[in-house]
């Protein structure tokens, strides 16, 4: 019997390794399309990606996979498995059961619908025409509600969608966290607008040669712990990171010659994702557990490095001399403290991806609240632009002049990605909570940042977060790393302390 269990396990892990290989092939081809593939080759490349993705999906729902999962899920067999194989069975069975439960014709219709919807969304955004997109969004929401009914749900209907991106986290858990964060963020924004002392940011928009920006970004990334022998930095229309395998985790950035922050902070943000994947335990390679625990945990790493470290006074104390040497014109007469204040200025923005660290969460709250209302039917799609404008006014004090700068600005809904937006704010909450735990464990870590000794941080994060990959659920990672459940108090305290300092609030 033991031999049979060993054979079953080996067969299962070999099968999953094949799936991981397909996934890597899709990832490297996708990276190629988004970075350096010639324009005339992209259409055929998309065909290949589609074919491989279909084969990967088929492997995940094949009868052979179902039989292996049934056998390995048997209580006695499952309890005898090693922890890695147990986690593989848990994750793949969850995915298998979801995919197999959807009727083939419904899944096909949804796939076609979202493909069309994304093209319609692009045109609607370009033409500022929400009405053109409205029927497609209505159909997407209808399909998602059918999926929810098939998959089932506990508590709020939205929980089933949220679970796709943040497993184990529910509306009931995050509603009170978000409500407190929203209230305190709006109050802090109002204090800044009423009494804050703004700082000069004009030097950040002077001329920064592209090549010098590339060199500076690479210098920063290498210093904070990105292994360039297991990755590379390229440029793309939209910055992203992609983990191909343990020895190949790539990032991209975008350079504007009159905006130092775009390339620098995009690079630091993406390297947070990349350092995470470079530090996942090697034994998880080829298991489909070699990835982040959730979108929120992944985002915690990018936001931690981009904002908590990258926008700190200690960070600029470390990198100021290098920046001043590489950009002598813009940095002439500018102090470390002036840079620190400049990169932390607050300005409510119509566009989410342009938002500063304080107001970004308000953009997420707005989308989260609207998504829940759309899914429950409390908000009609036809009324969405008005509801969007009302919340923008309430939270940020600004109103979009048109739908292109309002309800049509994000691609997520055209692809059916309801449940994704809240993971951005969860990432910020996790990041601040992890920083508080790091500060308790290593009280002088900020001094290490000043001295350019970032290894003390990456080693801590590797032990507490990175190495686990997808072995643990996000809430468990946070509890084990910090000693408590998900808690927004630390993010609120961090924001209040930072902006009281930056804006010299009483």
C-alpha positions in Angstrom: 0.0 0.0 0.0 2.9 2.3 0.8 4.3 1.7 -2.6 1.0 2.5 -4.2 0.8 5.8 -2.3 4.4 6.6 -3.4 3.6 5.8 -7.0 0.4 7.9 -6.8 2.4 10.9 -5.4 5.2 10.6 -8.0 2.7 10.3 -10.8 0.8 13.4 -9.5 3.9 15.5 -9.0 5.2 14.6 -12.5 1.9 15.6 -14.0 1.9 18.9 -12.2 5.5 19.5 -13.2 4.3 19.3 -16.8 1.6 21.9 -16.1 4.3 24.1 -14.5 6.4 23.8 -17.7 3.4 24.9 -19.8 2.9 27.8 -17.5 6.5 28.9 -17.8 6.3 28.7 -21.6 3.2 30.9 -21.7 4.9 33.4 -19.3 8.0 33.8 -21.4 6.1 34.2 -24.6 3.8 36.8 -22.9 6.9 38.6 -21.7 8.3 38.6 -25.2 5.1 40.1 -26.6 5.1 42.9 -24.0 8.7 43.8 -24.3 10.6 43.2 -27.5 8.6 41.1 -30.1 8.4 42.7 -33.5 4.9 44.2 -34.2 4.3 41.8 -37.2 5.1 38.8 -35.1 2.7 39.5 -32.2 -0.5 38.1 -33.8 1.1 34.7 -34.4 2.7 34.8 -30.9 -0.8 35.4 -29.5 -2.0 32.3 -31.3 0.8 30.2 -29.7 0.0 31.6 -26.3 -3.6 30.8 -26.7 -2.9 27.2 -27.8 -0.5 26.6 -24.9 -3.0 28.2 -22.4 -5.7 25.9 -23.6 -3.6 22.9 -23.2 -2.7 24.0 -19.7 -6.3 24.4 -18.9 -7.2 21.0 -20.3 -4.5 19.4 -18.2 -6.0 21.0 -15.1 -9.5 19.5 -15.7 -8.6 16.2 -17.4 -10.2 13.0 -16.1 -6.7 11.8 -15.2 -6.2 14.9 -12.9 -9.6 14.3 -11.4 -8.8 10.7 -10.6 -5.5 11.6 -9.0 -7.0 14.3 -6.9 -9.8 12.0 -5.7 -7.3 9.3 -4.7 -5.0 11.7 -3.0 -7.8 13.6 -1.2 -8.9 10.4 0.6 -8.4 11.2 4.2 -6.0 8.4 5.1 -3.9 9.0 2.0 -4.0 12.8 2.3 -2.8 12.7 5.9 0.2 10.5 4.9 1.4 13.0 2.3 4.2 15.4 2.8 3.2 19.0 3.5 4.1 20.2 0.0 2.1 17.6 -1.8 -0.8 18.2 0.6 -0.8 21.9 -0.4 -0.6 21.0 -4.1 -3.6 18.7 -3.7 -5.5 21.4 -1.8 -4.9 24.2 -4.3 -5.4 22.1 -7.5 -8.5 20.4 -6.2 -10.0 23.7 -5.4 -9.3 24.9 -8.9 -10.4 21.6 -10.5 -13.7 21.6 -8.7 -14.4 25.2 -9.7 -13.5 24.7 -13.4 -15.3 21.4 -13.7 -18.5 22.7 -12.2 -19.0 25.4 -14.9 -20.9 24.0 -17.9 -18.7 24.1 -21.0 -21.1 26.2 -23.0 -21.3 28.8 -20.2 -17.6 29.0 -19.9 -17.1 29.3 -23.6 -19.7 32.1 -23.8 -18.0 33.9 -20.9 -14.6 33.6 -22.6 -16.0 35.1 -25.8 -17.8 37.8 -23.9 -14.8 39.0 -22.0 -12.6 39.0 -25.2 -15.2 41.2 -26.9 -15.8 43.3 -23.9 -12.1 44.3 -23.6 -12.0 45.4 -27.2 -15.3 47.4 -26.7 -13.9 48.9 -23.4 -10.8 50.2 -25.2 -13.0 51.9 -27.9 -15.5 53.2 -25.3 -12.7 54.7 -23.2 -11.2 56.3 -26.3 -14.6 57.7 -27.3 -15.7 58.6 -23.8 -18.8 56.4 -24.4 -19.9 54.4 -21.4 -23.2 53.5 -23.0 -21.3 51.4 -25.6 -19.7 49.4 -22.8 -22.8 49.2 -20.6 -24.5 46.1 -22.1 -21.2 44.1 -22.0 -20.6 45.0 -18.4 -24.2 43.9 -17.6 -23.6 40.6 -19.2 -20.3 40.1 -17.4 -22.0 40.7 -14.1 -24.8 38.3 -15.0 -22.3 35.6 -15.8 -20.4 36.2 -12.6 -23.6 35.8 -10.6 -24.3 32.6 -12.4 -20.8 31.4 -11.4 -21.4 32.4 -7.8 -24.6 30.4 -7.7 -22.8 27.4 -9.1 -19.8 27.6 -6.8 -21.8 28.6 -3.8 -20.9 31.2 -1.2 -20.9 31.8 2.6 -21.9 35.2 3.9 -21.8 37.9 1.2 -22.1 36.9 -2.5 -19.0 38.9 -3.3 -16.9 36.5 -1.1 -16.7 33.9 -3.9 -15.2 36.5 -6.2 -12.8 37.9 -3.6 -11.6 34.4 -2.8 -10.2 34.0 -6.4 -7.6 36.7 -5.6 -7.3 36.7 -1.8 -8.1 33.1 -0.6 -9.7 32.9 2.9 -10.4 36.7 3.1 -14.1 37.8 3.2 -16.2 40.9 3.0 -17.1 40.4 6.7 -13.4 40.5 7.6 -12.4 43.6 5.5 -15.5 45.8 5.6 -14.6 47.2 9.1 -10.9 47.5 8.2 -11.7 49.5 5.0 -14.4 51.6 6.7 -11.8 52.8 9.3 -9.1 53.3 6.8 -11.4 55.3 4.5 -12.6 57.5 7.4 -9.1 58.3 8.7 -7.7 58.8 5.2 -10.4 61.3 4.3 -9.8 63.2 7.6 -6.0 63.3 7.1 -6.5 64.5 3.5 -8.7 67.3 4.7 -6.1 68.3 7.4 -3.4 68.4 4.7 -5.5 70.5 2.4 -6.5 72.9 5.2 -3.2 73.3 7.1 -0.4 71.4 5.3 2.8 73.2 4.1 3.4 71.9 0.6 6.9 71.4 -0.7 8.5 72.2 -4.1 8.4 69.3 -6.5 9.5 71.1 -9.7 13.0 69.6 -9.6 11.4 66.1 -10.1 10.1 67.2 -13.5 13.3 68.6 -14.9 15.3 66.7 -17.6 16.5 63.3 -16.5 18.3 61.5 -19.4 16.9 58.1 -20.1 20.2 56.2 -19.9 21.1 57.8 -16.6 17.7 56.8 -15.2 18.3 53.2 -16.4 21.7 53.2 -14.6 20.3 54.7 -11.4 17.4 52.3 -11.3 19.7 49.3 -11.8 22.0 50.6 -9.0 19.1 50.9 -6.6 17.6 47.5 -7.4 20.9 45.7 -7.1 21.6 47.5 -3.8 18.3 46.5 -2.2 18.6 42.9 -3.1 17.5 42.1 -6.7 19.6 39.3 -8.1 20.4 40.3 -11.7 21.9 36.8 -12.4 18.4 35.5 -11.9 16.5 38.4 -13.6 16.6 41.4 -15.8 15.2 44.9 -16.2 13.6 45.9 -19.5 11.1 48.5 -20.6 7.5 48.2 -21.6 4.3 50.3 -22.0 3.1 49.2 -18.6 5.6 48.1 -15.9 5.2 44.5 -14.8 7.1 41.6 -13.2 7.0 37.9 -14.2 8.4 34.9 -12.6 9.4 32.2 -15.1 11.3 30.0 -12.7 13.4 30.3 -9.6 16.4 31.5 -11.6 14.5 33.8 -13.9 12.3 36.5 -12.4 12.0 39.5 -14.8 10.8 43.1 -14.3 10.1 46.0 -16.6 9.8 49.7 -16.1 8.7 52.8 -18.1 10.9 55.9 -18.5 9.8 59.5 -18.9 12.7 62.0 -19.3 10.9 64.7 -17.4 9.7 62.5 -14.5 12.2 60.8 -12.3 9.5 59.1 -10.2 7.9 57.0 -13.0 11.0 54.9 -13.8 12.4 54.8 -10.3 9.3 53.9 -8.3 7.9 51.6 -11.0 11.2 49.7 -10.9 11.2 49.5 -7.1 7.5 48.5 -7.0 8.1 45.7 -9.5 11.3 44.6 -7.8 9.3 44.1 -4.6 7.3 41.4 -6.5 10.5 40.0 -8.0 12.5 39.7 -4.8 9.5 37.8 -3.3 9.6 35.2 -6.1 13.4 35.0 -6.1 13.2 34.0 -2.4 10.5 31.3 -2.5 11.7 28.0 -1.2 13.5 26.0 -4.0 11.6 22.8 -3.1 8.4 24.5 -4.4 9.7 24.8 -8.0 7.6 22.8 -10.4 4.7 22.4 -7.9 2.5 25.3 -8.9 3.1 26.6 -5.4 6.1 28.6 -6.6 4.1 31.9 -6.6 2.7 34.4 -4.2 0.2 33.4 -1.6 -2.3 35.9 -2.9 -2.5 39.1 -4.9 -2.6 41.0 -1.6 0.5 39.4 -0.2 2.3 40.0 -3.5 1.2 43.6 -3.4 2.4 44.0 0.2 5.9 43.3 -1.0 5.8 45.8 -3.9 4.2 48.5 -1.8 6.6 47.9 1.1 9.6 48.5 -1.1 8.1 51.3 -3.2 6.5 53.3 -0.4 7.5 52.3 3.1 11.2 52.0 2.1 11.5 53.8 -1.2 9.8 57.0 0.0 11.4 57.1 3.3 14.0 59.7 4.5 16.4 56.9 5.3 16.2 55.6 1.7 17.1 59.0 0.3 19.9 59.4 2.8 21.3 56.2 1.3 20.9 57.1 -2.4 21.1 60.9 -2.4 24.8 61.1 -3.3 24.4 58.7 -6.2 21.3 60.5 -7.5 23.1 63.9 -7.2 26.1 62.6 -9.1 24.0 61.1 -11.9 21.5 64.0 -12.1 23.6 67.1 -11.2 21.4 69.6 -12.8 18.0 68.7 -11.3 19.5 67.9 -7.9 21.6 71.1 -7.6 20.8 72.9 -4.3 18.2 70.2 -3.3 18.6 68.6 0.1 17.9 65.0 1.2 14.9 66.3 3.2 13.6 68.3 0.2 13.7 65.1 -1.9 11.9 63.1 0.9 9.2 65.7 1.1 8.8 66.1 -2.7 8.3 62.4 -3.3 5.6 62.3 -0.6 3.4 65.2 -1.8 -0.4 64.5 -1.8 -2.6 65.6 -4.6 -6.1 64.1 -5.3 -6.1 62.6 -8.7 -8.9 61.5 -11.1 -6.8 58.5 -12.2 -6.0 55.6 -9.8 -2.6 54.7 -11.2 -1.5 58.3 -10.8 -2.6 58.5 -7.1 -0.3 59.2 -4.2 0.3 56.9 -1.3 -2.5 58.5 0.9 -5.3 58.9 -1.7 -4.6 55.6 -3.5 -6.7 53.6 -1.0 -9.6 55.9 -1.5 -9.7 55.0 -5.2 -9.8 51.3 -4.1 -12.6 51.8 -1.5 -14.7 53.4 -4.2 -14.3 50.5 -6.6 -14.7 47.9 -3.9 -18.0 49.4 -2.7 -19.3 49.8 -6.3 -18.4 46.2 -7.1 -20.3 44.8 -4.1 -23.3 46.8 -5.0 -23.2 45.7 -8.7 -23.0 42.0 -7.7 -25.9 42.2 -5.2 -28.0 44.2 -7.6 -28.2 47.2 -5.3 -26.6 49.3 -8.1 -27.7 49.1 -11.7 -24.9 49.3 -14.3 -26.8 52.2 -15.9 -26.4 54.2 -12.7 -22.7 53.4 -12.3 -21.2 56.6 -13.7 -23.3 58.7 -11.4 -22.4 56.6 -8.4 -18.7 56.8 -9.3 -18.8 60.6 -9.6 -20.6 60.9 -6.2 -18.1 58.8 -4.4 -15.1 60.6 -6.0 -16.6 63.8 -4.7 -17.2 62.4 -1.2 -13.8 60.8 -0.8 -11.4 62.9 -2.9 -13.3 66.2 -3.3 -13.0 66.0 -7.1 -15.5 64.9 -9.9 -14.4 63.4 -13.2 -15.3 65.6 -16.2 -16.1 62.6 -18.3 -16.4 58.8 -18.1 -13.0 58.2 -19.7 -11.4 59.7 -16.6 -13.9 58.1 -14.4 -15.7 54.8 -14.6 -14.0 53.7 -17.8 -10.4 54.2 -16.7 -9.6 50.6 -15.6 -9.4 47.5 -17.7 -10.3 45.1 -14.8 -14.1 45.0 -15.2 -14.0 44.3 -19.0 -12.1 41.1 -18.1 -14.5 40.1 -15.3 -11.9 40.8 -12.6 -14.4 41.6 -9.8 -12.7 41.0 -6.5 -9.3 42.1 -7.6 -9.4 45.8 -6.6 -9.5 45.2 -2.8 -6.3 43.3 -2.9 -4.4 46.5 -3.6 -5.5 48.1 -0.3 -5.0 44.7 1.5 -1.5 44.8 0.2 -1.0 48.3 1.8 -2.5 47.1 5.0 -0.3 44.0 5.1 2.8 46.0 4.2 2.4 48.4 7.2 1.6 45.5 9.5 4.7 43.7 8.4 6.8 46.9 8.8 5.6 47.2 12.4 6.6 43.6 13.1 10.0 44.1 11.4 10.5 47.2 13.5 9.8 45.2 16.7 12.2 42.4 15.7 14.9 44.8 14.3 14.5 48.2 15.9 17.4 49.7 14.1 16.5 48.6 10.6 16.0 52.2 9.4 19.6 52.9 10.2 20.6 49.8 8.2 18.7 51.4 5.3 20.6 54.6 5.7 23.8 52.6 5.4 22.6 50.7 2.4 22.4 47.4 4.3 19.2 46.1 2.9 19.9 42.4 3.4 18.7 42.6 7.0 15.2 43.4 5.6 15.2 40.8 2.8 16.3 38.1 5.1 13.5 38.9 7.5 10.9 39.0 4.7 12.2 35.7 3.3 11.8 34.0 6.6 8.4 35.5 7.4 6.8 35.7 3.9 8.7 34.8 0.8 9.8 31.2 1.4 6.2 30.0 1.9 5.1 30.6 -1.7 1.5 29.4 -1.9 1.9 26.9 1.0 0.0 29.1 3.4 -3.2 31.2 3.1 -2.6 35.0 3.3 -4.3 35.5 6.7 -2.0 32.7 8.2 1.1 34.3 6.8 0.2 37.7 8.4 -0.7 36.0 11.7 2.5 34.0 11.9 4.7 37.0 10.8 3.1 39.6 13.0 1.4 37.7 15.8 -2.1 39.0 15.0 -4.8 38.9 12.4 -5.2 41.5 9.6 -5.2 44.9 11.1 -5.4 48.3 9.4 -4.4 50.2 12.5 -0.7 50.1 11.5 -1.3 51.6 8.0 -3.4 54.4 9.5 -0.7 55.1 12.1 2.0 55.0 9.4 0.2 57.4 7.1 -0.6 59.8 10.0 3.0 59.9 11.2 4.5 60.3 7.7 2.2 63.1 6.5 2.2 64.9 9.8 6.0 65.1 9.3 6.0 65.9 5.6 3.3 68.6 5.8 4.3 69.9 9.3 0.8 69.4 10.7 0.1 70.5 14.2 
